[in-house]
């Protein structure tokens, strides 16, 4: 019986010498392909280093800890900072209180480099515990100034009911960052030629988890000199403990006697149904007459200047709002209180701080022609200063609860 060669047309037209030379190679490739039991690994990633870690790399990992208000994640031997949307390296360094050039050099970056939201920066040393103040040019440490105002100013407000005072308590000191408990992740420095895939296989973690922990882009690109946090493995759930003693099982007919059911001749005693308690009628209280809400009465504070908001609040970057108006426009007290401090920033521009309760303060920066004195009581809407002349006719207005800045619009609207 004559066997017909398979796929005869594939070799039609070839010279006999070339056909004979190609047949052994085709047979060898056919044997190799037949030996494969699964899908082909075209880039040989699964056989790198003569062993396959594809299965181990699928192990579950824990979530990255949440950063604190400044974006810090602290471990016993190091800290990292997490970038916010639109941050540069300089922005992150200013928020945590370290020199931008030092942080950029440690991570192999420039101070002006843009960062992705959630991207991680390694810190060359631990960040200071105190929170930074306003990041505007010529500014002072408003947090420190607010703390001094709380310590020194008397609480004599002519209208104490207008703003809800907080309980009198010591001024909170800046607290050190919370150190994460449990195991500390490995901090890997990327070497030349390494990729996110090779690093994930090296530590046997999914490349997706590596990207989530470090804020990598969708292409999983890394750079030489970059520090990466290696995700921690998720702790397995504890197994249920076995019962202390097995329950004894008796044979049918053995054990305790079967209870005798109640006889039909002895009916169960009648249940006494007590009448439901009558709820007393709700007291009808007269509703107090409230004034009609207006912008001036419903808001906790009044706008210090009638103008346009040219810069909005961004915690850690701009701890207040900037309101622009005509030069010489009056700057008024947002609420009744006591003038706690009058000082100047590094550009010799005056700053006024008014204290409204034990910890609630308002700050008026970039003003001139101050008409009040330290320790003087003021009422809501009273003129305390004027806008400076020139192109920078605006007031930088902050609301602070002790050391913490608050969005002023939550009090003004």
ChimeraX attribute file (.defattr): number of C-alpha atoms within 10 A of each C-alpha:
attribute: neighborCount
match mode: 1-to-1
recipient: residues
	/A:1	3
	/A:2	4
	/A:3	5
	/A:4	7
	/A:5	7
	/A:6	7
	/A:7	8
	/A:8	8
	/A:9	8
	/A:10	8
	/A:11	13
	/A:12	10
	/A:13	8
	/A:14	11
	/A:15	9
	/A:16	11
	/A:17	8
	/A:18	10
	/A:19	13
	/A:20	11
	/A:21	10
	/A:22	13
	/A:23	11
	/A:24	11
	/A:25	11
	/A:26	10
	/A:27	10
	/A:28	11
	/A:29	11
	/A:30	11
	/A:31	11
	/A:32	9
	/A:33	10
	/A:34	9
	/A:35	9
	/A:36	9
	/A:37	7
	/A:38	6
	/A:39	6
	/A:40	10
	/A:41	9
	/A:42	7
	/A:43	8
	/A:44	10
	/A:45	15
	/A:46	16
	/A:47	12
	/A:48	12
	/A:49	9
	/A:50	7
	/A:51	9
	/A:52	14
	/A:53	19
	/A:54	15
	/A:55	11
	/A:56	13
	/A:57	17
	/A:58	15
	/A:59	12
	/A:60	16
	/A:61	17
	/A:62	12
	/A:63	13
	/A:64	17
	/A:65	11
	/A:66	10
	/A:67	17
	/A:68	13
	/A:69	12
	/A:70	20
	/A:71	19
	/A:72	26
	/A:73	20
	/A:74	22
	/A:75	17
	/A:76	12
	/A:77	9
	/A:78	16
	/A:79	18
	/A:80	23
	/A:81	23
	/A:82	23
	/A:83	26
	/A:84	17
	/A:85	11
	/A:86	10
	/A:87	19
	/A:88	20
	/A:89	21
	/A:90	20
	/A:91	22
	/A:92	26
	/A:93	23
	/A:94	18
	/A:95	24
	/A:96	23
	/A:97	18
	/A:98	18
	/A:99	13
	/A:100	21
	/A:101	15
	/A:102	16
	/A:103	22
	/A:104	22
	/A:105	13
	/A:106	18
	/A:107	20
	/A:108	13
	/A:109	17
	/A:110	17
	/A:111	19
	/A:112	14
	/A:113	12
	/A:114	16
	/A:115	21
	/A:116	17
	/A:117	15
	/A:118	18
	/A:119	20
	/A:120	25
	/A:121	27
	/A:122	20
	/A:123	21
	/A:124	16
	/A:125	14
	/A:126	16
	/A:127	21
	/A:128	13
	/A:129	13
	/A:130	16
	/A:131	22
	/A:132	21
	/A:133	25
	/A:134	22
	/A:135	18
	/A:136	11
	/A:137	9
	/A:138	13
	/A:139	18
	/A:140	20
	/A:141	13
	/A:142	25
	/A:143	22
	/A:144	16
	/A:145	20
	/A:146	26
	/A:147	19
	/A:148	15
	/A:149	22
	/A:150	25
	/A:151	14
	/A:152	11
	/A:153	18
	/A:154	18
	/A:155	18
	/A:156	18
	/A:157	21
	/A:158	15
	/A:159	15
	/A:160	15
	/A:161	9
	/A:162	16
	/A:163	16
	/A:164	11
	/A:165	13
	/A:166	12
	/A:167	9
	/A:168	9
	/A:169	8
	/A:170	10
	/A:171	14
	/A:172	10
	/A:173	11
	/A:174	12
	/A:175	9
	/A:176	12
	/A:177	20
	/A:178	13
	/A:179	14
	/A:180	12
	/A:181	9
	/A:182	8
	/A:183	10
	/A:184	16
	/A:185	14
	/A:186	13
	/A:187	15
	/A:188	14
	/A:189	16
	/A:190	17
	/A:191	14
	/A:192	9
	/A:193	8
	/A:194	13
	/A:195	16
	/A:196	21
	/A:197	16
	/A:198	14
	/A:199	19
	/A:200	20
	/A:201	20
	/A:202	11
	/A:203	16
	/A:204	19
	/A:205	25
	/A:206	22
	/A:207	20
	/A:208	15
	/A:209	21
	/A:210	24
	/A:211	23
	/A:212	17
	/A:213	21
	/A:214	21
	/A:215	20
	/A:216	22
	/A:217	13
	/A:218	8
	/A:219	8
	/A:220	16
	/A:221	11
	/A:222	17
	/A:223	17
	/A:224	14
	/A:225	16
	/A:226	18
	/A:227	23
	/A:228	26
	/A:229	21
	/A:230	23
	/A:231	27
	/A:232	19
	/A:233	15
	/A:234	11
	/A:235	9
	/A:236	7
	/A:237	6
	/A:238	6
	/A:239	6
	/A:240	6
	/A:241	6
	/A:242	7
	/A:243	7
	/A:244	6
	/A:245	6
	/A:246	7
	/A:247	7
	/A:248	6
	/A:249	8
	/A:250	9
	/A:251	7
	/A:252	6
	/A:253	8
	/A:254	8
	/A:255	9
	/A:256	7
	/A:257	7
	/A:258	7
	/A:259	6
	/A:260	6
	/A:261	6
	/A:262	9
	/A:263	8
	/A:264	7
	/A:265	6
	/A:266	7
	/A:267	8
	/A:268	9
	/A:269	6
	/A:270	6
	/A:271	6
	/A:272	6
	/A:273	6
	/A:274	6
	/A:275	6
	/A:276	6
	/A:277	6
	/A:278	6
	/A:279	6
	/A:280	6
	/A:281	6
	/A:282	6
	/A:283	6
	/A:284	6
	/A:285	6
	/A:286	6
	/A:287	6
	/A:288	6
	/A:289	6
	/A:290	6
	/A:291	8
	/A:292	7
	/A:293	9
	/A:294	8
	/A:295	11
	/A:296	13
	/A:297	12
	/A:298	14
	/A:299	15
	/A:300	16
	/A:301	25
	/A:302	20
	/A:303	22
	/A:304	24
	/A:305	25
	/A:306	15
	/A:307	15
	/A:308	11
	/A:309	15
	/A:310	11
	/A:311	13
	/A:312	15
	/A:313	18
	/A:314	13
	/A:315	18
	/A:316	22
	/A:317	17
	/A:318	19
	/A:319	27
	/A:320	28
	/A:321	21
	/A:322	23
	/A:323	20
	/A:324	21
	/A:325	19
	/A:326	18
	/A:327	15
	/A:328	17
	/A:329	19
	/A:330	22
	/A:331	25
	/A:332	21
	/A:333	28
	/A:334	27
	/A:335	26
	/A:336	25
	/A:337	30
	/A:338	26
	/A:339	28
	/A:340	28
	/A:341	22
	/A:342	19
	/A:343	14
	/A:344	17
	/A:345	16
	/A:346	10
	/A:347	11
	/A:348	11
	/A:349	15
	/A:350	19
	/A:351	23
	/A:352	25
	/A:353	26
	/A:354	30
	/A:355	29
	/A:356	30
	/A:357	23
	/A:358	21
	/A:359	24
	/A:360	23
	/A:361	26
	/A:362	26
	/A:363	24
	/A:364	25
	/A:365	25
	/A:366	25
	/A:367	25
	/A:368	20
	/A:369	14
	/A:370	16
	/A:371	11
	/A:372	16
	/A:373	15
	/A:374	15
	/A:375	19
	/A:376	15
	/A:377	21
	/A:378	26
	/A:379	16
	/A:380	18
	/A:381	19
	/A:382	17
	/A:383	19
	/A:384	21
	/A:385	24
	/A:386	23
	/A:387	24
	/A:388	22
	/A:389	14
	/A:390	10
	/A:391	9
	/A:392	14
	/A:393	19
	/A:394	29
	/A:395	27
	/A:396	22
	/A:397	24
	/A:398	24
	/A:399	25
	/A:400	22
	/A:401	17
	/A:402	22
	/A:403	24
	/A:404	17
	/A:405	24
	/A:406	19
	/A:407	19
	/A:408	20
	/A:409	16
	/A:410	11
	/A:411	15
	/A:412	16
	/A:413	13
